[in-house]
Amino acid sequence: MFDKETQCIIGEGGNGYEASISPPIFQTSTFEGGGEYSYTRLSNPTRALLERELAELEGGKYAFAFSSGLAAVNGVFSLLKSGDRVLISDDLYGGTYRMARNIFAKYKIGFEFVDMSDTELLEARLKDGAAMVFAESPTNPMMKVAPLREIGLLCRRYSTVFAVDNTFLTPYFQNPLDLGADLVLHSATKYLSGHHDVLAGAVVTNRAAIAEKLKLISMTLGNALAPFESWLVLRGIRTLALRMEKHQRNAFAAAELLKRMPKVESVIYPGLPEHDGHGLMNDQARGYGGVVTFSVDSAETAKSLIRGGRIIKFAESLGGFRSLITYPLTQTHASIPQEMRERIGITDRLLRLSVGLESERDIAEDLEFMFGCGY
Ligand SMILES: Cc1ncc(COP(=O)(O)O)c(C=O)c1O
């Protein structure tokens, strides 16, 4: 077995086609008579290659590539049935919250938002029976770390399916299936593809029965990833290791700099020893990722910062080559009710920085410029 770094680079290479090093794109919707492939909504060689590589990277047997991260969440929620209870992270991507509340709640699926770090509370809820536990770790945007091994054991004890959104760390830094999860999800729009040029999602599992259902869900909902997009994610994966190391190096530097900025009140980055989840991250992950969340002294300061700098741009999304600053209140987490946002800590003073691949020095200078103390 190769190291993760090598796995990312080699993958299956050209997959045996005409000795190509990079795989071909099977840009076709249909296939002639009766072979392994018949119609691209069901399966396609380029997507199948991506799925095999994602499965290998996550240490799983089965993978499904979806048309976005939310399509992957939709796939996982479609495993549920009316009357099911789901225990889900109280701090999570706003789009996942919106899907739970606005779409799946209609089918009488009950979503209970819990703090995953409180495993006593989680166990008390599990005793009442739950079909699924759905956690992000670290969470978006508060970077809370869930004790995945412990939750995995609890889910086994109470026969509950355990799903983990691994978008922020990618399989390069964390493998939830090895920690007891049954399902791993990704927004491959982010680090996996890494170039701000594709929407994609994925689900990986080791459980044959779940995989069978996901296959049916994907071909029936019609939200599988298209061939060209599959190829873009494959291309992104080739440099995933290199990019994640650099994102992380830059994130450490940005977090340290932000701590010194006069108007910054707190910096939340799990790589910092003072972060609550730092020890847990050291136990269950191989890195901390490239997202730094911070809060400033006033909404006015926050609003002045989102004007951005010369290289840091105000935009939604994370995990690409470019540094982006996001205002969760009005962007990624606008769908979350105010009361819940306030409880979690998503205030008008909170900002999320996805640290890109630019030079450490240029990012530092840009941040200083944005705070009005540089250049
Ligand atoms: C943790 C997490 N999961 C899922 C998604 C949804 O992914 P997509 O935008 O690819 O649909 C996002 C998007 O920001 C995310 O941050």
The ligand as an SDF file (V2000), in Angstrom:
LIG
                    3D

 16 16  0  0  0  0  0  0  0  0999 V2000
  -18.9850   21.0360    5.1360 C   0  0  0  0  0  0  0  0  0  0  0  0
  -19.7580   21.1970    3.8630 C   0  0  0  0  0  0  0  0  0  0  0  0
  -20.5280   20.1860    3.4280 N   0  0  0  0  0  0  0  0  0  0  0  0
  -21.2510   20.2840    2.2860 C   0  0  0  0  0  0  0  0  0  0  0  0
  -21.2320   21.4320    1.5280 C   0  0  0  0  0  0  0  0  0  0  0  0
  -22.0590   21.5300    0.2690 C   0  0  0  0  0  0  0  0  0  0  0  0
  -21.2420   21.3880   -0.8460 O   0  0  0  0  0  0  0  0  0  0  0  0
  -21.5900   21.9650   -2.2980 P   0  0  0  0  0  0  0  0  0  0  0  0
  -21.4790   23.4410   -2.2270 O   0  0  0  0  0  0  0  0  0  0  0  0
  -20.5540   21.2850   -3.1500 O   0  0  0  0  0  0  0  0  0  0  0  0
  -22.9830   21.5090   -2.6390 O   0  0  0  0  0  0  0  0  0  0  0  0
  -20.4310   22.5030    1.9360 C   0  0  0  0  0  0  0  0  0  0  0  0
  -20.3990   23.7480    1.1270 C   0  0  0  0  0  0  0  0  0  0  0  0
  -19.8570   24.7540    1.5120 O   0  0  0  0  0  0  0  0  0  0  0  0
  -19.6770   22.3830    3.1260 C   0  0  0  0  0  0  0  0  0  0  0  0
  -18.9010   23.3940    3.5700 O   0  0  0  0  0  0  0  0  0  0  0  0
  1  2  1  0
  2  3  1  0
  2 15  2  0
  3  4  2  0
  4  5  1  0
  5  6  1  0
  5 12  2  0
  6  7  1  0
  7  8  1  0
  8  9  2  0
  8 10  1  0
  8 11  1  0
 12 13  1  0
 12 15  1  0
 13 14  2  0
 15 16  1  0
M  END
$$$$
